[in-house]
Amino acid sequence: MKQAYKDIKKSFYRRKAGRTMQINDNYKIEADELNVVLIRRRVGQEGKSMGVEIWEPVAYHTSLKSALKEFARREVHSTELTNLRIIVQKMDEIEKAIDKLVIVEGKL
């Protein structure tokens, strides 16, 4: 997994324009020259955004590594830390998601 991370990191930082990495259905990472932003998908619950898919920034980082660590932390905490087997399964899911990362160029 370390080599896969290094390859992703090289490719991610090499790009000059807007960069986006879709991690899973609920998280993606976007970056510019100054920030790496962890973004979470949610569905609006009230007002004009009710029922609308919204991508909102949840954490700003200075490196891809710290953004991926934050993603992992949030995913593990979503298990509510109640069962070791569930936590291990979640960690396996996270590792697979990171191994599948694809970088998409586009405007930020």
N, CA, C and O atoms as a GROMACS GRO file, in nm:
protein
  432
    1MET      N    1   0.082  -0.119   0.000
    1MET     CA    2   0.000   0.000   0.000
    1MET      C    3   0.087   0.126   0.000
    1MET      O    4   0.047   0.228  -0.056
    2LYS      N    5   0.205   0.121   0.062
    2LYS     CA    6   0.290   0.240   0.066
    2LYS      C    7   0.331   0.284  -0.073
    2LYS      O    8   0.332   0.403  -0.102
    3GLN      N    9   0.365   0.187  -0.160
    3GLN     CA   10   0.405   0.223  -0.296
    3GLN      C   11   0.287   0.282  -0.372
    3GLN      O   12   0.304   0.378  -0.447
    4ALA      N   13   0.168   0.227  -0.353
    4ALA     CA   14   0.049   0.281  -0.419
    4ALA      C   15   0.027   0.425  -0.375
    4ALA      O   16  -0.005   0.510  -0.458
    5TYR      N   17   0.043   0.453  -0.246
    5TYR     CA   18   0.026   0.589  -0.196
    5TYR      C   19   0.128   0.682  -0.260
    5TYR      O   20   0.093   0.793  -0.300
    6LYS      N   21   0.253   0.640  -0.269
    6LYS     CA   22   0.357   0.724  -0.329
    6LYS      C   23   0.325   0.755  -0.475
    6LYS      O   24   0.344   0.868  -0.519
    7ASP      N   25   0.276   0.655  -0.550
    7ASP     CA   26   0.240   0.677  -0.690
    7ASP      C   27   0.125   0.775  -0.703
    7ASP      O   28   0.127   0.863  -0.789
    8ILE      N   29   0.024   0.762  -0.617
    8ILE     CA   30  -0.091   0.852  -0.618
    8ILE      C   31  -0.046   0.994  -0.585
    8ILE      O   32  -0.086   1.090  -0.650
    9LYS      N   33   0.039   1.006  -0.483
    9LYS     CA   34   0.087   1.136  -0.439
    9LYS      C   35   0.163   1.206  -0.551
    9LYS      O   36   0.139   1.325  -0.577
   10LYS      N   37   0.253   1.135  -0.618
   10LYS     CA   38   0.330   1.194  -0.729
   10LYS      C   39   0.237   1.244  -0.838
   10LYS      O   40   0.249   1.357  -0.885
   11SER      N   41   0.144   1.161  -0.878
   11SER     CA   42   0.051   1.196  -0.985
   11SER      C   43  -0.038   1.312  -0.944
   11SER      O   44  -0.065   1.401  -1.025
   12PHE      N   45  -0.084   1.312  -0.819
   12PHE     CA   46  -0.176   1.414  -0.770
   12PHE      C   47  -0.110   1.552  -0.768
   12PHE      O   48  -0.169   1.649  -0.815
   13TYR      N   49   0.009   1.561  -0.714
   13TYR     CA   50   0.076   1.689  -0.701
   13TYR      C   51   0.137   1.739  -0.832
   13TYR      O   52   0.165   1.858  -0.845
   14ARG      N   53   0.156   1.651  -0.928
   14ARG     CA   54   0.218   1.689  -1.055
   14ARG      C   55   0.124   1.778  -1.137
   14ARG      O   56   0.171   1.857  -1.219
   15ARG      N   57  -0.003   1.766  -1.118
   15ARG     CA   58  -0.100   1.839  -1.199
   15ARG      C   59  -0.113   1.983  -1.153
   15ARG      O   60  -0.111   2.011  -1.034
   16LYS      N   61  -0.125   2.075  -1.248
   16LYS     CA   62  -0.126   2.218  -1.216
   16LYS      C   63  -0.268   2.272  -1.195
   16LYS      O   64  -0.290   2.353  -1.104
   17ALA      N   65  -0.362   2.230  -1.276
   17ALA     CA   66  -0.498   2.283  -1.267
   17ALA      C   67  -0.571   2.217  -1.150
   17ALA      O   68  -0.508   2.150  -1.068
   18GLY      N   69  -0.701   2.235  -1.142
   18GLY     CA   70  -0.780   2.175  -1.036
   18GLY      C   71  -0.768   2.025  -1.038
   18GLY      O   72  -0.763   1.963  -1.144
   19ARG      N   73  -0.764   1.966  -0.920
   19ARG     CA   74  -0.751   1.822  -0.908
   19ARG      C   75  -0.857   1.769  -0.814
   19ARG      O   76  -0.887   1.829  -0.711
   20THR      N   77  -0.914   1.656  -0.851
   20THR     CA   78  -1.013   1.591  -0.766
   20THR      C   79  -0.986   1.442  -0.763
   20THR      O   80  -0.960   1.381  -0.867
   21MET      N   81  -0.991   1.384  -0.645
   21MET     CA   82  -0.982   1.240  -0.629
   21MET      C   83  -1.108   1.194  -0.560
   21MET      O   84  -1.137   1.235  -0.447
   22GLN      N   85  -1.184   1.109  -0.627
   22GLN     CA   86  -1.303   1.050  -0.566
   22GLN      C   87  -1.254   0.932  -0.483
   22GLN      O   88  -1.196   0.839  -0.538
   23ILE      N   89  -1.277   0.934  -0.352
   23ILE     CA   90  -1.230   0.827  -0.265
   23ILE      C   91  -1.334   0.715  -0.259
   23ILE      O   92  -1.302   0.598  -0.281
   24ASN      N   93  -1.458   0.752  -0.231
   24ASN     CA   94  -1.569   0.656  -0.230
   24ASN      C   95  -1.695   0.735  -0.264
   24ASN      O   96  -1.686   0.849  -0.310
   25ASP      N   97  -1.811   0.677  -0.243
   25ASP     CA   98  -1.936   0.746  -0.279
   25ASP      C   99  -1.960   0.872  -0.196
   25ASP      O  100  -2.030   0.963  -0.242
   26ASN      N  101  -1.903   0.879  -0.076
   26ASN     CA  102  -1.933   0.989   0.014
   26ASN      C  103  -1.820   1.089   0.035
   26ASN      O  104  -1.842   1.195   0.095
   27TYR      N  105  -1.701   1.059  -0.012
   27TYR     CA  106  -1.588   1.149   0.010
   27TYR      C  107  -1.507   1.166  -0.117
   27TYR      O  108  -1.494   1.075  -0.199
   28LYS      N  109  -1.452   1.286  -0.132
   28LYS     CA  110  -1.355   1.313  -0.236
   28LYS      C  111  -1.256   1.415  -0.182
   28LYS      O  112  -1.280   1.480  -0.081
   29ILE      N  113  -1.144   1.427  -0.251
   29ILE     CA  114  -1.041   1.523  -0.213
   29ILE      C  115  -1.020   1.615  -0.332
   29ILE      O  116  -1.005   1.569  -0.446
   30GLU      N  117  -1.018   1.744  -0.305
   30GLU     CA  118  -0.986   1.843  -0.408
   30GLU      C  119  -0.863   1.920  -0.362
   30GLU      O  120  -0.842   1.938  -0.242
   31ALA      N  121  -0.784   1.966  -0.457
   31ALA     CA  122  -0.662   2.038  -0.419
   31ALA      C  123  -0.636   2.154  -0.514
   31ALA      O  124  -0.673   2.151  -0.632
   32ASP      N  125  -0.571   2.255  -0.460
   32ASP     CA  126  -0.516   2.363  -0.540
   32ASP      C  127  -0.372   2.380  -0.493
   32ASP      O  128  -0.317   2.292  -0.427
   33GLU      N  129  -0.311   2.490  -0.527
   33GLU     CA  130  -0.171   2.509  -0.491
   33GLU      C  131  -0.148   2.525  -0.340
   33GLU      O  132  -0.036   2.504  -0.293
   34LEU      N  133  -0.251   2.561  -0.264
   34LEU     CA  134  -0.233   2.588  -0.121
   34LEU      C  135  -0.298   2.485  -0.028
   34LEU      O  136  -0.248   2.464   0.082
   35ASN      N  137  -0.406   2.422  -0.070
   35ASN     CA  138  -0.484   2.336   0.019
   35ASN      C  139  -0.516   2.202  -0.044
   35ASN      O  140  -0.524   2.188  -0.166
   36VAL      N  141  -0.535   2.105   0.043
   36VAL     CA  142  -0.594   1.976   0.007
   36VAL      C  143  -0.719   1.967   0.094
   36VAL      O  144  -0.710   1.969   0.216
   37VAL      N  145  -0.836   1.958   0.029
   37VAL     CA  146  -0.963   1.967   0.100
   37VAL      C  147  -1.036   1.834   0.095
   37VAL      O  148  -1.059   1.778  -0.012
   38LEU      N  149  -1.073   1.783   0.213
   38LEU     CA  150  -1.156   1.664   0.222
   38LEU      C  151  -1.301   1.711   0.214
   38LEU      O  152  -1.344   1.797   0.290
   39ILE      N  153  -1.376   1.653   0.120
   39ILE     CA  154  -1.514   1.696   0.094
   39ILE      C  155  -1.608   1.577   0.111
   39ILE      O  156  -1.581   1.468   0.060
   40ARG      N  157  -1.718   1.599   0.182
   40ARG     CA  158  -1.816   1.494   0.211
   40ARG      C  159  -1.946   1.522   0.137
   40ARG      O  160  -1.991   1.637   0.126
   41ARG      N  161  -2.007   1.416   0.086
   41ARG     CA  162  -2.138   1.426   0.022
   41ARG      C  163  -2.245   1.410   0.128
   41ARG      O  164  -2.235   1.325   0.217
   42ARG      N  165  -2.347   1.494   0.117
   42ARG     CA  166  -2.464   1.478   0.203
   42ARG      C  167  -2.586   1.521   0.123
   42ARG      O  168  -2.574   1.579   0.015
   43VAL      N  169  -2.701   1.490   0.176
   43VAL     CA  170  -2.827   1.529   0.113
   43VAL      C  171  -2.891   1.635   0.202
   43VAL      O  172  -2.907   1.615   0.322
   44GLY      N  173  -2.927   1.748   0.141
   44GLY     CA  174  -2.989   1.857   0.216
   44GLY      C  175  -3.115   1.811   0.287
   44GLY      O  176  -3.192   1.731   0.234
   45GLN      N  177  -3.135   1.862   0.408
   45GLN     CA  178  -3.248   1.819   0.491
   45GLN      C  179  -3.358   1.923   0.506
   45GLN      O  180  -3.467   1.892   0.553
   46GLU      N  181  -3.329   2.047   0.465
   46GLU     CA  182  -3.431   2.151   0.483
   46GLU      C  183  -3.414   2.262   0.380
   46GLU      O  184  -3.309   2.274   0.316
   47GLY      N  185  -3.517   2.343   0.367
   47GLY     CA  186  -3.512   2.459   0.279
   47GLY      C  187  -3.494   2.423   0.132
   47GLY      O  188  -3.538   2.318   0.086
   48LYS      N  189  -3.429   2.512   0.059
   48LYS     CA  190  -3.409   2.494  -0.085
   48LYS      C  191  -3.324   2.372  -0.118
   48LYS      O  192  -3.335   2.316  -0.227
   49SER      N  193  -3.239   2.333  -0.026
   49SER     CA  194  -3.150   2.221  -0.053
   49SER      C  195  -3.209   2.085  -0.012
   49SER      O  196  -3.141   1.983  -0.022
   50MET      N  197  -3.333   2.082   0.034
   50MET     CA  198  -3.395   1.957   0.078
   50MET      C  199  -3.395   1.855  -0.036
   50MET      O  200  -3.449   1.880  -0.145
   51GLY      N  201  -3.334   1.740  -0.009
   51GLY     CA  202  -3.329   1.632  -0.107
   51GLY      C  203  -3.222   1.649  -0.214
   51GLY      O  204  -3.207   1.563  -0.301
   52VAL      N  205  -3.146   1.759  -0.209
   52VAL     CA  206  -3.043   1.786  -0.308
   52VAL      C  207  -2.908   1.736  -0.258
   52VAL      O  208  -2.872   1.758  -0.142
   53GLU      N  209  -2.833   1.670  -0.346
   53GLU     CA  210  -2.698   1.626  -0.310
   53GLU      C  211  -2.607   1.747  -0.297
   53GLU      O  212  -2.602   1.832  -0.386
   54ILE      N  213  -2.535   1.755  -0.185
   54ILE     CA  214  -2.445   1.868  -0.158
   54ILE      C  215  -2.308   1.811  -0.123
   54ILE      O  216  -2.296   1.718  -0.043
   55TRP      N  217  -2.205   1.869  -0.183
   55TRP     CA  218  -2.068   1.835  -0.146
   55TRP      C  219  -2.015   1.950  -0.061
   55TRP      O  220  -2.007   2.063  -0.108
   56GLU      N  221  -1.978   1.921   0.065
   56GLU     CA  222  -1.933   2.027   0.153
   56GLU      C  223  -1.794   1.996   0.209
   56GLU      O  224  -1.765   1.882   0.245
   57PRO      N  225  -1.709   2.097   0.215
   57PRO     CA  226  -1.576   2.077   0.274
   57PRO      C  227  -1.589   2.045   0.423
   57PRO      O  228  -1.665   2.109   0.495
   58VAL      N  229  -1.514   1.945   0.467
   58VAL     CA  230  -1.517   1.909   0.609
   58VAL      C  231  -1.382   1.926   0.675
   58VAL      O  232  -1.374   1.930   0.798
   59ALA      N  233  -1.273   1.934   0.596
   59ALA     CA  234  -1.140   1.952   0.655
   59ALA      C  235  -1.043   2.004   0.550
   59ALA      O  236  -1.044   1.960   0.434
   60TYR      N  237  -0.960   2.098   0.592
   60TYR     CA  238  -0.857   2.155   0.505
   60TYR      C  239  -0.721   2.106   0.554
   60TYR      O  240  -0.693   2.105   0.674
   61HIS      N  241  -0.637   2.065   0.458
   61HIS     CA  242  -0.505   2.010   0.494
   61HIS      C  243  -0.398   2.070   0.404
   61HIS      O  244  -0.426   2.129   0.300
   62THR      N  245  -0.274   2.053   0.448
   62THR     CA  246  -0.162   2.101   0.369
   62THR      C  247  -0.097   1.989   0.288
   62THR      O  248  -0.009   2.015   0.206
   63SER      N  249  -0.140   1.864   0.312
   63SER     CA  250  -0.082   1.752   0.237
   63SER      C  251  -0.188   1.647   0.207
   63SER      O  252  -0.289   1.636   0.277
   64LEU      N  253  -0.163   1.571   0.103
   64LEU     CA  254  -0.251   1.460   0.067
   64LEU      C  255  -0.253   1.356   0.178
   64LEU      O  256  -0.358   1.300   0.209
   65LYS      N  257  -0.137   1.329   0.236
   65LYS     CA  258  -0.128   1.229   0.343
   65LYS      C  259  -0.218   1.264   0.460
   65LYS      O  260  -0.290   1.178   0.511
   66SER      N  261  -0.217   1.389   0.504
   66SER     CA  262  -0.301   1.425   0.619
   66SER      C  263  -0.449   1.421   0.583
   66SER      O  264  -0.532   1.388   0.668
   67ALA      N  265  -0.484   1.454   0.459
   67ALA     CA  266  -0.625   1.445   0.416
   67ALA      C  267  -0.672   1.300   0.415
   67ALA      O  268  -0.784   1.270   0.456
   68LEU      N  269  -0.586   1.208   0.368
   68LEU     CA  270  -0.623   1.067   0.368
   68LEU      C  271  -0.634   1.012   0.510
   68LEU      O  272  -0.720   0.928   0.538
   69LYS      N  273  -0.548   1.059   0.600
   69LYS     CA  274  -0.559   1.017   0.740
   69LYS      C  275  -0.691   1.066   0.801
   69LYS      O  276  -0.755   0.993   0.877
   70GLU      N  277  -0.730   1.187   0.767
   70GLU     CA  278  -0.858   1.239   0.818
   70GLU      C  279  -0.975   1.159   0.764
   70GLU      O  280  -1.070   1.129   0.837
   71PHE      N  281  -0.969   1.123   0.636
   71PHE     CA  282  -1.072   1.038   0.577
   71PHE      C  283  -1.081   0.906   0.655
   71PHE      O  284  -1.190   0.863   0.692
   72ALA      N  285  -0.967   0.843   0.679
   72ALA     CA  286  -0.965   0.716   0.752
   72ALA      C  287  -1.022   0.733   0.893
   72ALA      O  288  -1.101   0.650   0.938
   73ARG      N  289  -0.983   0.839   0.962
   73ARG     CA  290  -1.034   0.865   1.096
   73ARG      C  291  -1.185   0.879   1.096
   73ARG      O  292  -1.253   0.822   1.182
   74ARG      N  293  -1.238   0.955   1.001
   74ARG     CA  294  -1.383   0.975   0.995
   74ARG      C  295  -1.456   0.844   0.963
   74ARG      O  296  -1.562   0.818   1.020
   75GLU      N  297  -1.401   0.765   0.874
   75GLU     CA  298  -1.465   0.638   0.840
   75GLU      C  299  -1.465   0.542   0.958
   75GLU      O  300  -1.565   0.475   0.984
   76VAL      N  301  -1.354   0.533   1.030
   76VAL     CA  302  -1.348   0.445   1.147
   76VAL      C  303  -1.445   0.493   1.255
   76VAL      O  304  -1.515   0.413   1.316
   77HIS      N  305  -1.451   0.624   1.278
   77HIS     CA  306  -1.542   0.677   1.379
   77HIS      C  307  -1.688   0.658   1.339
   77HIS      O  308  -1.776   0.655   1.426
   78SER      N  309  -1.715   0.645   1.211
   78SER     CA  310  -1.854   0.621   1.168
   78SER      C  311  -1.904   0.485   1.212
   78SER      O  312  -2.025   0.461   1.212
   79THR      N  313  -1.813   0.394   1.249
   79THR     CA  314  -1.854   0.262   1.299
   79THR      C  315  -1.900   0.272   1.444
   79THR      O  316  -1.951   0.174   1.498
   80GLU      N  317  -1.883   0.388   1.506
   80GLU     CA  318  -1.913   0.414   1.647
   80GLU      C  319  -1.826   0.332   1.740
   80GLU      O  320  -1.854   0.322   1.860
   81LEU      N  321  -1.721   0.272   1.685
   81LEU     CA  322  -1.620   0.200   1.763
   81LEU      C  323  -1.680   0.098   1.860
   81LEU      O  324  -1.632   0.082   1.972
   82THR      N  325  -1.785   0.029   1.816
   82THR     CA  326  -1.854  -0.063   1.906
   82THR      C  327  -1.808  -0.208   1.894
   82THR      O  328  -1.828  -0.286   1.987
   83ASN      N  329  -1.748  -0.244   1.782
   83ASN     CA  330  -1.716  -0.384   1.761
   83ASN      C  331  -1.585  -0.391   1.682
   83ASN      O  332  -1.574  -0.331   1.575
   84LEU      N  333  -1.488  -0.463   1.734
   84LEU     CA  334  -1.357  -0.472   1.669
   84LEU      C  335  -1.368  -0.529   1.528
   84LEU      O  336  -1.296  -0.485   1.439
   85ARG      N  337  -1.454  -0.625   1.508
   85ARG     CA  338  -1.470  -0.685   1.375
   85ARG      C  339  -1.519  -0.581   1.274
   85ARG      O  340  -1.471  -0.577   1.160
   86ILE      N  341  -1.613  -0.497   1.314
   86ILE     CA  342  -1.664  -0.392   1.225
   86ILE      C  343  -1.553  -0.291   1.195
   86ILE      O  344  -1.542  -0.244   1.082
   87ILE      N  345  -1.473  -0.258   1.295
   87ILE     CA  346  -1.364  -0.163   1.274
   87ILE      C  347  -1.262  -0.220   1.176
   87ILE      O  348  -1.216  -0.148   1.087
   88VAL      N  349  -1.227  -0.347   1.190
   88VAL     CA  350  -1.132  -0.411   1.098
   88VAL      C  351  -1.189  -0.414   0.957
   88VAL      O  352  -1.117  -0.388   0.861
   89GLN      N  353  -1.318  -0.445   0.944
   89GLN     CA  354  -1.382  -0.443   0.812
   89GLN      C  355  -1.377  -0.304   0.751
   89GLN      O  356  -1.350  -0.290   0.632
   90LYS      N  357  -1.403  -0.202   0.831
   90LYS     CA  358  -1.399  -0.064   0.783
   90LYS      C  359  -1.257  -0.028   0.738
   90LYS      O  360  -1.240   0.037   0.635
   91MET      N  361  -1.156  -0.069   0.815
   91MET     CA  362  -1.018  -0.042   0.776
   91MET      C  363  -0.985  -0.109   0.642
   91MET      O  364  -0.915  -0.051   0.560
   92ASP      N  365  -1.034  -0.231   0.621
   92ASP     CA  366  -1.013  -0.299   0.494
   92ASP      C  367  -1.079  -0.221   0.379
   92ASP      O  368  -1.021  -0.206   0.272
   93GLU      N  369  -1.201  -0.172   0.403
   93GLU     CA  370  -1.271  -0.091   0.303
   93GLU      C  371  -1.192   0.035   0.269
   93GLU      O  372  -1.180   0.073   0.152
   94ILE      N  373  -1.138   0.099   0.372
   94ILE     CA  374  -1.060   0.221   0.352
   94ILE      C  375  -0.937   0.192   0.267
   94ILE      O  376  -0.906   0.266   0.173
   95GLU      N  377  -0.867   0.085   0.300
   95GLU     CA  378  -0.747   0.050   0.224
   95GLU      C  379  -0.780   0.022   0.078
   95GLU      O  380  -0.707   0.065  -0.011
   96LYS      N  381  -0.890  -0.049   0.053
   96LYS     CA  382  -0.931  -0.076  -0.085
   96LYS      C  383  -0.968   0.053  -0.157
   96LYS      O  384  -0.936   0.070  -0.275
   97ALA      N  385  -1.037   0.144  -0.088
   97ALA     CA  386  -1.076   0.271  -0.149
   97ALA      C  387  -0.952   0.352  -0.188
   97ALA      O  388  -0.948   0.410  -0.296
   98ILE      N  389  -0.852   0.354  -0.101
   98ILE     CA  390  -0.730   0.429  -0.130
   98ILE      C  391  -0.655   0.364  -0.246
   98ILE      O  392  -0.599   0.435  -0.330
   99ASP      N  393  -0.654   0.232  -0.252
   99ASP     CA  394  -0.587   0.163  -0.363
   99ASP      C  395  -0.653   0.191  -0.498
   99ASP      O  396  -0.586   0.185  -0.601
  100LYS      N  397  -0.784   0.221  -0.499
  100LYS     CA  398  -0.857   0.245  -0.623
  100LYS      C  399  -0.860   0.392  -0.666
  100LYS      O  400  -0.920   0.425  -0.768
  101LEU      N  401  -0.798   0.481  -0.590
  101LEU     CA  402  -0.807   0.624  -0.619
  101LEU      C  403  -0.772   0.657  -0.763
  101LEU      O  404  -0.676   0.605  -0.820
  102VAL      N  405  -0.853   0.743  -0.819
  102VAL     CA  406  -0.833   0.792  -0.955
  102VAL      C  407  -0.837   0.944  -0.949
  102VAL      O  408  -0.924   1.002  -0.884
  103ILE      N  409  -0.745   1.007  -1.017
  103ILE     CA  410  -0.740   1.153  -1.018
  103ILE      C  411  -0.813   1.203  -1.141
  103ILE      O  412  -0.789   1.156  -1.252
  104VAL      N  413  -0.902   1.299  -1.121
  104VAL     CA  414  -0.980   1.357  -1.230
  104VAL      C  415  -0.945   1.504  -1.238
  104VAL      O  416  -0.954   1.576  -1.138
  105GLU      N  417  -0.906   1.550  -1.355
  105GLU     CA  418  -0.876   1.691  -1.370
  105GLU      C  419  -1.003   1.768  -1.401
  105GLU      O  420  -1.092   1.717  -1.470
  106GLY      N  421  -1.012   1.888  -1.351
  106GLY     CA  422  -1.127   1.972  -1.376
  106GLY      C  423  -1.111   2.100  -1.300
  106GLY      O  424  -1.015   2.118  -1.226
  107LYS      N  425  -1.205   2.190  -1.318
  107LYS     CA  426  -1.199   2.317  -1.248
  107LYS      C  427  -1.236   2.297  -1.102
  107LYS      O  428  -1.323   2.217  -1.068
  108LEU      N  429  -1.169   2.373  -1.017
  108LEU     CA  430  -1.203   2.369  -0.875
  108LEU      C  431  -1.310   2.471  -0.846
  108LEU      O  432  -1.354   2.484  -0.731
   0.00000   0.00000   0.00000
